[in-house]
Amino acid sequence: MRVIVLSTLVGFLIMFASHGANAELSSGSIFNNFFSGLKWQPDALNAESEVIGNYQVVITTNPLTPIVNQTTHMEFKVYNYNQGAYSDKSNYAETGVNHFIMGIRVFYNDDLVDEIHPQLHKGNSWDMDYTFHRSGNHVLKIDLYDADRNNQVITYIFNMPVNTIFGPIFEYILIAAAIALAGTLIWVRFVMMKKKAP
């Protein structure tokens, strides 16, 4: 009985460990089918942020790692950092801006491949869908306009790795191996019990 429990636990650990590397559940994945869309990780784990001056730009993507020729949902959030009561800035207030003007430039191998012209957005967030057409690292240059008194443009830079469509296949191989291992251990245990029976 101990072997069955252990093999089942090993199977689940491998399945969740392989999924932990991606930290997200994309729609249509094997995990989505098993858990009916259960969100595996909080948004903070699939977000990147950069602070320049008094402003922070946060970008989240779904799926965590974009896949070539598949739609990636991206969300951008802009926060204003105001110094708090302590002069060492250990206490600060993070507030979302009321509106912002943002443009995006997408680079691949130092070449500009796409540009989204500056647009005014109400509130502190902007959602958009985007499709990457090449695998490998893309650089997103996020331009935040009118962020200071001098109306200067602040550019935030994010690296965006893009996988081929076969990117998650390693995950499925690990799951299949875990299931095969658990099945083998259960079968060995069953055969041993049959041999012991009078």
DRENRO-683070 format. One record per atom (N, C-alpha, C): residue number from 1; x, y, z. Coordinates in nm, 2 decimals. Last residue first. Layout:
// DRENRO-683070
NUM,X,Y,Z
...
// end
This chain:
// DRENRO-683070
198,-0.19,-1.73,-0.07
198,-0.18,-1.88,-0.07
198,-0.27,-1.94,-0.18
197,-0.01,-1.44,-0.19
197,-0.14,-1.50,-0.15
197,-0.13,-1.66,-0.17
196,0.23,-1.36,-0.29
196,0.22,-1.39,-0.15
196,0.09,-1.46,-0.11
195,0.17,-1.32,-0.55
195,0.26,-1.42,-0.52
195,0.26,-1.46,-0.38
194,0.00,-1.10,-0.53
194,-0.05,-1.22,-0.58
194,0.04,-1.34,-0.55
193,0.18,-0.90,-0.44
193,0.07,-0.94,-0.35
193,0.01,-1.07,-0.40
192,0.34,-0.88,-0.67
192,0.40,-0.92,-0.54
192,0.29,-0.97,-0.45
191,0.15,-0.77,-0.85
191,0.21,-0.90,-0.88
191,0.27,-0.96,-0.75
190,0.11,-0.52,-0.73
190,0.00,-0.61,-0.75
190,0.05,-0.75,-0.77
189,0.36,-0.40,-0.74
189,0.30,-0.42,-0.61
189,0.19,-0.53,-0.62
188,0.38,-0.38,-1.02
188,0.48,-0.46,-0.95
188,0.42,-0.50,-0.81
187,0.16,-0.20,-1.07
187,0.16,-0.34,-1.13
187,0.26,-0.43,-1.05
186,0.26,0.03,-0.94
186,0.13,-0.04,-0.89
186,0.12,-0.18,-0.94
185,0.49,0.08,-1.09
185,0.50,0.05,-0.94
185,0.37,-0.02,-0.89
184,0.37,0.13,-1.34
184,0.46,0.02,-1.32
184,0.48,-0.02,-1.17
183,0.21,0.36,-1.28
183,0.15,0.24,-1.33
183,0.24,0.12,-1.31
182,0.42,0.55,-1.22
182,0.31,0.51,-1.12
182,0.25,0.38,-1.15
181,0.55,0.56,-1.46
181,0.62,0.51,-1.34
181,0.52,0.47,-1.23
180,0.35,0.66,-1.63
180,0.41,0.53,-1.66
180,0.48,0.47,-1.53
179,0.31,0.91,-1.51
179,0.20,0.81,-1.51
179,0.25,0.67,-1.54
178,0.57,1.02,-1.55
178,0.52,1.00,-1.42
178,0.40,0.90,-1.41
177,0.57,1.02,-1.83
177,0.67,0.94,-1.76
177,0.62,0.92,-1.62
176,0.37,1.21,-1.89
176,0.35,1.07,-1.94
176,0.45,0.98,-1.86
175,0.48,1.43,-1.77
175,0.36,1.38,-1.72
175,0.34,1.24,-1.76
174,0.71,1.47,-1.94
174,0.72,1.44,-1.79
174,0.60,1.38,-1.73
173,0.58,1.52,-2.18
173,0.66,1.40,-2.17
173,0.69,1.37,-2.02
172,0.46,1.76,-2.13
172,0.37,1.64,-2.15
172,0.45,1.52,-2.14
171,0.69,1.93,-2.11
171,0.59,1.91,-1.99
171,0.51,1.79,-2.01
170,0.78,1.92,-2.36
170,0.86,1.86,-2.25
170,0.78,1.83,-2.13
169,0.60,2.06,-2.51
169,0.60,1.92,-2.52
169,0.68,1.85,-2.41
168,0.57,2.34,-2.51
168,0.53,2.27,-2.39
168,0.54,2.12,-2.40
167,0.69,2.41,-2.77
167,0.75,2.45,-2.64
167,0.70,2.37,-2.53
166,0.60,2.39,-3.02
166,0.63,2.26,-2.95
166,0.69,2.29,-2.82
165,0.57,2.64,-3.12
165,0.45,2.57,-3.09
165,0.47,2.44,-3.01
164,0.85,2.81,-2.96
164,0.78,2.75,-3.08
164,0.65,2.68,-3.03
163,0.83,3.10,-2.75
163,0.85,2.96,-2.78
163,0.79,2.92,-2.91
162,0.99,3.40,-2.68
162,0.87,3.34,-2.75
162,0.91,3.20,-2.79
161,1.07,3.64,-2.42
161,1.10,3.51,-2.50
161,0.97,3.45,-2.56
160,1.10,3.96,-2.39
160,0.99,3.87,-2.41
160,1.03,3.75,-2.49
159,1.22,4.21,-2.19
159,1.26,4.10,-2.27
159,1.14,4.00,-2.28
158,1.15,4.56,-2.17
158,1.12,4.42,-2.13
158,1.16,4.32,-2.23
157,1.20,4.89,-2.07
157,1.24,4.78,-2.17
157,1.22,4.64,-2.10
156,1.05,5.20,-2.09
156,1.07,5.08,-2.01
156,1.10,4.97,-2.11
155,1.11,5.54,-2.13
155,1.10,5.41,-2.20
155,1.14,5.30,-2.11
154,0.94,5.84,-2.11
154,1.01,5.74,-2.03
154,1.00,5.61,-2.10
153,0.94,6.16,-2.25
153,0.90,6.02,-2.27
153,0.99,5.93,-2.19
152,0.85,6.46,-2.09
152,0.95,6.37,-2.15
152,0.89,6.23,-2.16
151,0.73,6.68,-1.97
151,0.66,6.61,-2.08
151,0.76,6.52,-2.16
150,0.82,6.79,-1.75
150,0.89,6.83,-1.87
150,0.83,6.76,-2.00
149,0.70,6.66,-1.54
149,0.66,6.80,-1.57
149,0.72,6.85,-1.70
148,0.63,6.33,-1.67
148,0.68,6.43,-1.57
148,0.65,6.57,-1.62
147,0.49,6.18,-1.85
147,0.50,6.13,-1.72
147,0.56,6.23,-1.62
146,0.43,6.20,-2.13
146,0.38,6.30,-2.04
146,0.39,6.25,-1.89
145,0.43,5.84,-2.20
145,0.44,5.98,-2.24
145,0.38,6.07,-2.13
144,0.62,5.56,-2.21
144,0.52,5.63,-2.13
144,0.54,5.78,-2.15
143,0.69,5.30,-2.42
143,0.71,5.44,-2.40
143,0.59,5.50,-2.33
142,0.85,5.00,-2.40
142,0.72,5.06,-2.36
142,0.75,5.21,-2.34
141,0.98,4.78,-2.60
141,1.01,4.91,-2.55
141,0.88,4.98,-2.53
140,1.05,4.45,-2.59
140,0.94,4.54,-2.59
140,0.99,4.67,-2.53
139,1.22,4.22,-2.78
139,1.24,4.33,-2.68
139,1.12,4.42,-2.70
138,1.23,3.86,-2.80
138,1.18,3.99,-2.85
138,1.20,4.10,-2.74
137,1.40,3.56,-2.85
137,1.38,3.68,-2.77
137,1.33,3.80,-2.84
136,1.21,3.30,-3.02
136,1.33,3.37,-2.97
136,1.29,3.49,-2.89
135,1.01,3.28,-3.32
135,1.05,3.23,-3.19
135,1.18,3.30,-3.15
134,0.77,3.51,-3.47
134,0.90,3.44,-3.47
134,0.93,3.39,-3.33
133,0.53,3.64,-3.43
133,0.54,3.55,-3.55
133,0.68,3.48,-3.56
132,0.30,3.70,-3.18
132,0.44,3.70,-3.22
132,0.45,3.60,-3.33
131,0.01,3.89,-3.13
131,0.06,3.77,-3.19
131,0.21,3.79,-3.23
130,-0.19,4.02,-2.87
130,-0.08,4.04,-2.97
130,-0.03,3.90,-3.01
129,-0.44,4.21,-2.71
129,-0.40,4.08,-2.76
129,-0.29,4.11,-2.87
128,-0.44,4.42,-2.41
128,-0.44,4.40,-2.56
128,-0.40,4.26,-2.59
127,-0.53,4.65,-2.16
127,-0.53,4.51,-2.21
127,-0.52,4.51,-2.36
126,-0.42,4.87,-1.92
126,-0.45,4.85,-2.07
126,-0.43,4.71,-2.10
125,-0.47,5.07,-1.63
125,-0.44,4.95,-1.70
125,-0.49,4.95,-1.84
124,-0.56,5.29,-1.48
124,-0.41,5.26,-1.48
124,-0.38,5.13,-1.55
123,-0.78,5.52,-1.65
123,-0.74,5.43,-1.55
123,-0.59,5.40,-1.55
122,-0.76,5.54,-2.01
122,-0.82,5.58,-1.89
122,-0.79,5.48,-1.78
121,-0.51,5.61,-2.24
121,-0.59,5.50,-2.17
121,-0.64,5.56,-2.04
120,-0.41,5.71,-2.56
120,-0.45,5.75,-2.43
120,-0.54,5.64,-2.37
119,-0.13,5.58,-2.74
119,-0.27,5.60,-2.72
119,-0.30,5.64,-2.58
118,0.13,5.57,-2.98
118,0.08,5.61,-2.85
118,-0.07,5.63,-2.85
117,0.12,5.27,-3.20
117,0.13,5.42,-3.17
117,0.08,5.46,-3.04
116,0.31,5.00,-3.20
116,0.18,5.04,-3.16
116,0.18,5.19,-3.12
115,0.50,4.83,-3.43
115,0.49,4.95,-3.35
115,0.34,4.98,-3.32
114,0.75,4.58,-3.52
114,0.61,4.63,-3.50
114,0.61,4.75,-3.41
113,1.01,4.54,-3.55
113,0.92,4.46,-3.63
113,0.78,4.50,-3.62
112,1.33,4.68,-3.56
112,1.19,4.71,-3.53
112,1.10,4.63,-3.62
111,1.60,4.47,-3.47
111,1.52,4.53,-3.58
111,1.38,4.56,-3.53
110,1.73,4.33,-3.28
110,1.76,4.47,-3.29
110,1.69,4.54,-3.41
109,1.60,4.08,-3.28
109,1.73,4.09,-3.33
109,1.77,4.24,-3.37
108,1.31,4.26,-3.27
108,1.35,4.13,-3.28
108,1.49,4.13,-3.35
107,1.09,4.48,-3.09
107,1.22,4.46,-3.16
107,1.25,4.31,-3.16
106,0.82,4.69,-3.08
106,0.86,4.55,-3.07
106,0.98,4.53,-3.15
105,0.70,4.96,-2.89
105,0.78,4.92,-3.00
105,0.83,4.78,-2.98
104,0.41,5.13,-2.79
104,0.49,5.01,-2.78
104,0.57,4.99,-2.90
103,0.29,5.40,-2.58
103,0.31,5.34,-2.71
103,0.41,5.22,-2.69
102,0.05,5.57,-2.37
102,0.16,5.46,-2.39
102,0.16,5.42,-2.53
101,-0.06,5.78,-2.13
101,-0.04,5.77,-2.28
101,0.08,5.67,-2.30
100,-0.31,5.75,-1.87
100,-0.17,5.75,-1.92
100,-0.17,5.74,-2.07
99,-0.49,5.81,-1.57
99,-0.48,5.79,-1.71
99,-0.33,5.80,-1.75
98,-0.45,5.79,-1.30
98,-0.58,5.81,-1.35
98,-0.59,5.78,-1.50
97,-0.23,5.52,-1.17
97,-0.25,5.66,-1.23
97,-0.40,5.66,-1.28
96,-0.24,5.36,-0.85
96,-0.25,5.36,-0.99
96,-0.28,5.50,-1.05
95,0.01,5.40,-0.60
95,-0.13,5.43,-0.65
95,-0.13,5.41,-0.80
94,0.18,5.33,-0.31
94,0.17,5.29,-0.46
94,0.02,5.31,-0.50
93,0.37,5.50,-0.09
93,0.23,5.47,-0.13
93,0.23,5.44,-0.28
92,0.63,5.38,0.13
92,0.58,5.46,0.02
92,0.44,5.41,-0.01
91,0.88,5.35,0.34
91,0.74,5.35,0.34
91,0.69,5.44,0.23
90,1.14,5.37,0.27
90,1.10,5.24,0.31
90,0.95,5.23,0.32
89,1.25,5.62,0.21
89,1.16,5.56,0.11
89,1.12,5.41,0.15
88,1.38,5.75,0.40
88,1.46,5.65,0.33
88,1.37,5.57,0.23
87,1.20,5.92,0.52
87,1.29,5.98,0.41
87,1.37,5.87,0.34
86,0.87,5.82,0.56
86,1.01,5.81,0.60
86,1.10,5.85,0.48
85,0.61,5.85,0.46
85,0.65,5.93,0.58
85,0.80,5.93,0.61
84,0.67,5.82,0.11
84,0.59,5.81,0.23
84,0.65,5.89,0.34
83,0.66,5.93,-0.23
83,0.74,5.90,-0.11
83,0.65,5.91,0.02
82,0.47,5.75,-0.46
82,0.48,5.88,-0.38
82,0.56,5.85,-0.26
81,0.46,5.62,-0.77
81,0.52,5.60,-0.64
81,0.53,5.73,-0.57
80,0.21,5.51,-0.98
80,0.28,5.62,-0.94
80,0.33,5.60,-0.79
79,0.18,5.25,-1.23
79,0.17,5.30,-1.09
79,0.25,5.42,-1.07
78,0.02,5.09,-1.48
78,0.11,5.20,-1.45
78,0.07,5.25,-1.31
77,0.01,4.78,-1.66
77,-0.04,4.87,-1.55
77,0.06,4.97,-1.52
76,-0.10,4.58,-1.93
76,0.00,4.68,-1.88
76,-0.07,4.76,-1.77
75,-0.13,4.26,-2.04
75,-0.19,4.36,-1.96
75,-0.08,4.45,-1.91
74,-0.18,4.05,-2.32
74,-0.09,4.13,-2.24
74,-0.17,4.23,-2.17
73,-0.23,3.73,-2.46
73,-0.30,3.84,-2.39
73,-0.20,3.92,-2.30
72,-0.14,3.61,-2.77
72,-0.09,3.64,-2.63
72,-0.17,3.76,-2.57
71,-0.22,3.38,-3.01
71,-0.25,3.50,-2.94
71,-0.20,3.51,-2.80
70,0.04,3.23,-3.20
70,-0.08,3.22,-3.11
70,-0.10,3.35,-3.03
69,0.28,3.25,-3.34
69,0.16,3.25,-3.41
69,0.03,3.21,-3.33
68,0.47,3.11,-3.07
68,0.47,3.16,-3.21
68,0.33,3.14,-3.27
67,0.37,3.20,-2.74
67,0.40,3.09,-2.84
67,0.38,3.15,-2.98
66,0.49,3.35,-2.43
66,0.41,3.35,-2.56
66,0.46,3.24,-2.66
65,0.47,3.23,-2.12
65,0.57,3.24,-2.23
65,0.49,3.24,-2.36
64,0.22,3.26,-1.99
64,0.34,3.32,-1.93
64,0.45,3.34,-2.04
63,-0.05,3.33,-2.24
63,0.03,3.25,-2.14
63,0.16,3.32,-2.09
62,-0.05,3.62,-2.08
62,-0.11,3.49,-2.07
62,-0.12,3.44,-2.21
61,0.15,3.86,-1.89
61,0.12,3.79,-2.02
61,0.04,3.66,-1.99
60,0.19,4.19,-1.76
60,0.16,4.04,-1.74
60,0.12,3.98,-1.88
59,0.39,4.45,-1.66
59,0.34,4.38,-1.78
59,0.31,4.24,-1.74
58,0.41,4.77,-1.51
58,0.40,4.62,-1.49
58,0.34,4.56,-1.61
57,0.60,5.05,-1.44
57,0.51,4.98,-1.54
57,0.52,4.83,-1.52
56,0.61,5.31,-1.22
56,0.64,5.17,-1.24
56,0.54,5.12,-1.35
55,0.75,5.63,-1.15
55,0.65,5.55,-1.21
55,0.70,5.41,-1.23
54,0.94,5.81,-1.07
54,0.83,5.79,-0.98
54,0.72,5.69,-1.04
53,1.22,5.66,-1.22
53,1.16,5.78,-1.15
53,1.05,5.74,-1.06
52,1.11,5.35,-1.31
52,1.19,5.46,-1.36
52,1.14,5.59,-1.30
51,1.08,5.01,-1.26
51,1.05,5.14,-1.20
51,1.15,5.24,-1.26
50,0.92,4.73,-1.40
50,1.04,4.82,-1.40
50,1.00,4.96,-1.35
49,0.81,4.39,-1.40
49,0.80,4.53,-1.37
49,0.93,4.61,-1.38
48,0.62,4.11,-1.50
48,0.75,4.18,-1.49
48,0.72,4.32,-1.47
47,0.43,3.82,-1.40
47,0.44,3.97,-1.42
47,0.59,4.01,-1.42
46,0.36,3.58,-1.30
46,0.37,3.59,-1.45
46,0.38,3.74,-1.49
45,0.33,3.61,-1.03
45,0.43,3.53,-1.08
45,0.45,3.53,-1.23
44,0.11,3.78,-0.99
44,0.24,3.83,-0.96
44,0.35,3.75,-1.02
43,-0.12,3.62,-1.03
43,-0.07,3.71,-1.14
43,0.07,3.75,-1.12
42,-0.07,3.30,-0.88
42,-0.12,3.43,-0.88
42,-0.06,3.51,-0.99
41,-0.13,2.98,-1.04
41,-0.04,3.08,-0.98
41,-0.10,3.21,-0.98
40,-0.34,2.83,-1.15
40,-0.24,2.77,-1.07
40,-0.16,2.86,-0.99
39,-0.68,2.83,-1.18
39,-0.57,2.92,-1.19
39,-0.46,2.87,-1.09
38,-0.86,2.59,-1.35
38,-0.81,2.63,-1.22
38,-0.69,2.72,-1.24
37,-0.98,2.48,-1.58
37,-0.94,2.62,-1.58
37,-0.90,2.68,-1.44
36,-1.03,2.21,-1.51
36,-1.13,2.30,-1.56
36,-1.10,2.45,-1.54
35,-0.82,2.03,-1.47
35,-0.87,2.11,-1.35
35,-0.97,2.22,-1.39
34,-0.78,1.89,-1.71
34,-0.79,1.82,-1.58
34,-0.86,1.90,-1.47
33,-0.78,2.09,-1.90
33,-0.88,1.99,-1.91
33,-0.89,1.91,-1.78
32,-0.57,2.25,-1.81
32,-0.70,2.31,-1.82
32,-0.81,2.20,-1.83
31,-0.36,2.07,-1.85
31,-0.40,2.11,-1.72
31,-0.54,2.17,-1.71
30,-0.34,2.06,-2.12
30,-0.39,1.93,-2.05
30,-0.43,1.97,-1.91
29,-0.48,2.36,-2.26
29,-0.38,2.27,-2.22
29,-0.43,2.15,-2.15
28,-0.69,2.53,-2.32
28,-0.67,2.42,-2.41
28,-0.55,2.33,-2.37
27,-0.52,2.82,-2.20
27,-0.65,2.75,-2.23
27,-0.62,2.64,-2.34
26,-0.25,2.77,-1.97
26,-0.31,2.83,-2.09
26,-0.43,2.75,-2.13
25,-0.16,2.85,-1.66
25,-0.25,2.75,-1.73
25,-0.30,2.81,-1.85
24,0.17,2.89,-1.52
24,0.04,2.94,-1.57
24,-0.03,2.83,-1.64
23,0.43,2.83,-1.47
23,0.36,2.91,-1.37
23,0.23,2.96,-1.43
22,0.63,2.68,-1.59
22,0.56,2.77,-1.67
22,0.47,2.87,-1.59
21,0.73,2.53,-1.38
21,0.82,2.61,-1.46
21,0.75,2.71,-1.55
20,0.50,2.41,-1.28
20,0.56,2.52,-1.20
20,0.66,2.60,-1.28
19,0.47,2.18,-1.43
19,0.38,2.30,-1.46
19,0.44,2.42,-1.39
18,0.66,2.02,-1.32
18,0.67,2.06,-1.46
18,0.59,2.18,-1.50
17,0.55,2.00,-1.07
17,0.68,2.06,-1.09
17,0.70,2.10,-1.23
16,0.31,1.86,-1.12
16,0.30,2.00,-1.07
16,0.44,2.07,-1.09
15,0.41,1.62,-1.21
15,0.32,1.69,-1.29
15,0.32,1.84,-1.25
14,0.57,1.54,-1.00
14,0.63,1.56,-1.13
14,0.54,1.65,-1.21
13,0.37,1.51,-0.80
13,0.48,1.60,-0.78
13,0.55,1.64,-0.91
12,0.21,1.31,-0.90
12,0.15,1.44,-0.89
12,0.27,1.54,-0.87
11,0.40,1.09,-0.90
11,0.33,1.13,-1.02
11,0.28,1.28,-1.01
10,0.45,1.08,-0.63
10,0.56,1.11,-0.72
10,0.50,1.16,-0.85
9,0.20,1.00,-0.53
9,0.26,1.13,-0.49
9,0.37,1.17,-0.59
8,0.18,0.74,-0.65
8,0.09,0.85,-0.68
8,0.14,0.98,-0.65
7,0.40,0.61,-0.52
7,0.40,0.63,-0.67
7,0.30,0.74,-0.71
6,0.31,0.62,-0.25
6,0.43,0.69,-0.29
6,0.43,0.71,-0.44
5,0.08,0.46,-0.27
5,0.07,0.60,-0.23
5,0.19,0.68,-0.27
4,0.20,0.22,-0.35
4,0.09,0.28,-0.43
4,0.08,0.43,-0.40
3,0.37,0.17,-0.14
3,0.43,0.19,-0.27
3,0.33,0.26,-0.36
2,0.20,0.12,0.07
2,0.29,0.23,0.08
2,0.35,0.27,-0.06
1,0.08,-0.12,0.00
1,0.00,0.00,0.00
1,0.09,0.13,0.00
// end
